[in-house]
């Protein structure tokens, strides 16, 4: 187990932790640890970032497995005592390109047993905290009463607020309400992460993904936005400055894309925390390249593995050295 005392905690993550039941070729479903925010939490810790997971976990078998993996990676639990509620489940199918589709089972589950007061209290107990992160299923409309006041309070306290839209429209019965809930969370963000698919689901105006992303950034209070484009890499946009697009040179052998966006964001944040005290200091081309290279390399290592197995910092740095990013 890695040491991760509260005095070293830099990032706090709040959102779903669940079991992905991934359909295999023979029709069986293999249980894998997952959930976007859970994946992000593990990925940050594996890149040597002191990380706090804010949501409770279940006392059931799956909850114990989720907690054990976090502990092995060095993540600290804000609520170390398990709760009696069951663990969330996601049934995952993969298409021919390895892209996942999901069905979720999340009523009365452990990771939703939270309050804004509890989230804020856990963050206040971590004196070195610099960044708070959420997204994905945490942005469901019924959970906004907990997460939105937490995000607002953390931004007021000076934390860098990171929100990954990571929409799951197929499991939200009221899509307009879901869009509004996601946009409400993004309104508190200093750094927004979206994919090209997220922008379509959010119905943001624009002729293509980059123009939609720019319109979303301009309509928000965020300083930066990062847009992921699958095999075309990613674009880092700044509110008042330039944008940069990066992708790895050469071909990539993709097994599946489960957790790729989560690992991308972890790589970006790990590199960002190494910049110094001013996390959103103005970027030049060299700094943008360094951030995007770490993020893209993190995602690349992830997609070459089955399920989400986040890379370590050394694996990411080796990937960056061996496969430089093309920047434009």
Long-range contacts (C-beta under 8 A, 24 or more apart in sequence): 1-71, 1-72, 1-74, 2-45, 2-72, 2-73, 2-74, 3-74, 4-45, 4-50, 4-51, 4-74, 4-75, 4-76, 5-76, 6-52, 6-76, 6-125, 6-126, 6-127, 6-128, 7-127, 7-128, 8-50, 8-128, 9-50, 9-51, 9-52, 9-76, 9-126, 9-128, 9-129, 10-49, 10-50, 10-51, 10-128, 10-129, 10-130, 10-131, 10-273, 11-44, 11-49, 11-50, 11-51, 11-52, 11-129, 11-130, 11-131, 11-132, 11-133, 11-269, 11-273, 12-51, 12-52, 12-53, 12-54, 12-78, 12-122, 12-123, 12-126, 12-129, 12-131, 12-132, 12-133, 13-37, 13-40, 13-41, 13-44, 13-51, 13-52, 13-53, 13-54, 13-132, 13-133, 13-134, 14-53, 14-54, 14-55, 14-114, 14-119, 14-132, 14-133, 14-134, 14-138, 14-147, 14-150, 15-55, 15-111, 15-133, 15-134, 15-135, 15-136, 15-137, 15-138, 16-55, 16-88, 16-106, 16-111, 16-136, 16-137, 16-138, 17-53, 17-55, 17-57, 17-66, 17-87, 17-88, 17-110, 17-111, 18-87, 18-88, 18-89, 18-90, 18-104, 18-106, 18-109, 18-111, 19-62, 19-65, 19-66, 19-87, 19-88, 19-89, 19-90, 20-90, 20-92, 20-258, 20-307, 20-308, 21-89, 21-90, 21-91, 21-92, 22-92, 22-94, 22-100, 22-258, 22-307, 23-91, 23-92, 23-93, 23-94, 29-91, 31-62, 32-258, 32-307, 32-308, 33-65, 33-66, 33-69, 33-308, 34-90, 34-92, 34-258, 34-259, 34-307, 34-308, 35-88, 35-90, 35-111, 35-136, 35-137, 36-135, 36-136, 36-137, 36-164, 36-166, 36-259, 36-261, 36-262, 37-133, 37-134, 37-135, 37-136, 37-137, 37-138, 37-262, 38-66, 38-70, 39-259, 39-262, 39-263, 39-308, 39-310, 40-133, 40-135, 40-164, 40-262, 40-265, 40-266, 41-70, 41-75, 42-69, 42-70, 42-73, 42-75, 42-310, 43-259, 43-262, 43-263, 43-265, 43-266, 43-267, 43-298, 43-302, 43-310, 43-311, 44-266, 44-269, 44-270, 45-70, 45-73, 45-74, 45-75, 46-73, 46-266, 46-310, 46-311, 46-312, 46-313, 47-266, 47-267, 47-270, 47-298, 47-310, 47-311, 47-312, 47-313, 47-316, 48-270, 48-313, 49-266, 49-269, 49-270, 49-273, 50-74, 50-76, 50-128, 51-75, 51-76, 52-76, 52-77, 52-78, 52-122, 52-123, 52-126, 52-129, 53-77, 53-78, 54-78, 54-79, 54-114, 54-118, 54-119, 54-122, 54-123, 55-79, 55-110, 55-111, 55-112, 55-113, 55-114, 56-81, 56-82, 56-83, 56-85, 56-110, 56-111, 56-113, 56-114, 57-82, 57-83, 57-87, 57-110, 57-111, 58-82, 58-83, 58-84, 58-85, 58-86, 58-87, 58-109, 58-110, 59-83, 59-84, 60-86, 60-87, 62-86, 62-87, 62-89, 63-87, 63-110, 78-122, 78-125, 79-118, 79-122, 82-110, 83-110, 83-113, 85-109, 85-110, 85-112, 85-113, 86-110, 87-111, 88-112, 92-258, 94-256, 94-258, 97-254, 98-254, 98-255, 98-256, 98-257, 98-303, 99-256, 99-257, 100-256, 100-257, 100-258, 101-170, 102-168, 102-170, 102-171, 103-170, 103-171, 104-137, 104-168, 104-171, 106-137, 112-143, 114-146, 115-146, 116-145, 116-146, 116-147, 116-148, 116-149, 116-150, 116-153, 119-146, 119-147, 119-150, 120-149, 120-150, 120-153, 120-154, 123-150, 123-154, 123-157, 123-159, 129-159, 130-159, 130-160, 130-273, 130-279, 131-159, 131-160, 131-161, 131-162, 131-269, 131-273, 131-279, 132-159, 132-160, 132-161, 132-162, 133-162, 133-163, 133-164, 133-265, 133-269, 134-162, 134-163, 134-164, 134-185, 135-162, 135-163, 135-164, 135-165, 135-166, 135-185, 135-193, 136-164, 136-166, 136-168, 137-168, 138-185, 139-163, 139-165, 139-166, 139-167, 139-178, 139-181, 139-182, 139-185, 140-172, 140-178, 140-181, 141-172, 141-174, 141-177, 141-178, 141-180, 141-181, 144-181, 144-184, 144-185, 147-185, 148-184, 148-185, 148-188, 151-185, 151-188, 151-189, 152-188, 155-188, 155-190, 160-190, 160-191, 160-279, 160-280, 161-188, 161-189, 161-190, 161-191, 162-189, 162-190, 162-191, 162-192, 162-193, 162-265, 162-269, 163-188, 163-189, 163-191, 163-192, 163-193, 164-193, 164-194, 164-261, 164-262, 164-265, 165-192, 165-193, 165-194, 165-195, 165-198, 165-202, 166-193, 166-195, 166-198, 166-261, 167-197, 167-198, 167-201, 167-202, 169-201, 175-201, 179-203, 186-216, 186-220, 186-222, 187-220, 187-221, 188-221, 189-220, 189-221, 189-222, 190-221, 190-222, 190-223, 190-224, 190-280, 191-222, 191-223, 191-224, 191-225, 191-226, 191-280, 192-216, 192-217, 192-220, 192-222, 192-224, 192-225, 192-226, 193-225, 193-226, 193-228, 193-261, 193-264, 193-265, 193-268, 194-225, 194-226, 194-227, 194-228, 195-227, 195-228, 195-229, 195-230, 195-261, 196-227, 196-228, 196-229, 196-230, 199-227, 210-235, 210-243, 213-237, 214-243, 223-280, 224-280, 226-265, 226-268, 226-295, 228-261, 228-264, 228-299, 230-257, 233-292, 233-296, 233-325, 233-326, 234-264, 234-292, 234-295, 234-296, 236-283, 236-288, 236-291, 236-292, 238-282, 238-283, 241-282, 241-283, 244-283, 244-285, 244-288, 244-289, 244-292, 244-327, 244-328, 245-327, 245-328, 246-288, 246-289, 246-292, 246-293, 246-296, 246-325, 246-326, 246-327, 246-328, 247-296, 247-325, 247-326, 248-296, 248-297, 248-300, 248-323, 248-324, 248-325, 248-326, 249-323, 249-324, 249-325, 249-326, 250-323, 252-300, 252-303, 252-304, 253-304, 254-303, 254-304, 255-303, 255-304, 255-305, 255-306, 256-303, 256-306, 256-307, 257-303, 258-307, 258-308, 259-302, 259-307, 259-308, 259-309, 259-310, 260-299, 260-302, 260-303, 261-299, 262-302, 262-308, 262-310, 263-298, 263-299, 263-301, 263-302, 263-308, 263-310, 263-311, 264-295, 264-296, 264-298, 264-299, 265-295, 266-298, 266-310, 267-294, 267-295, 267-296, 267-297, 267-298, 267-299, 267-316, 268-292, 268-294, 268-295, 268-298, 270-294, 270-298, 270-313, 270-316, 271-295, 285-327, 288-327, 289-325, 289-327, 292-325, 292-327, 293-320, 293-324, 293-325, 294-320, 296-325, 297-323, 297-325
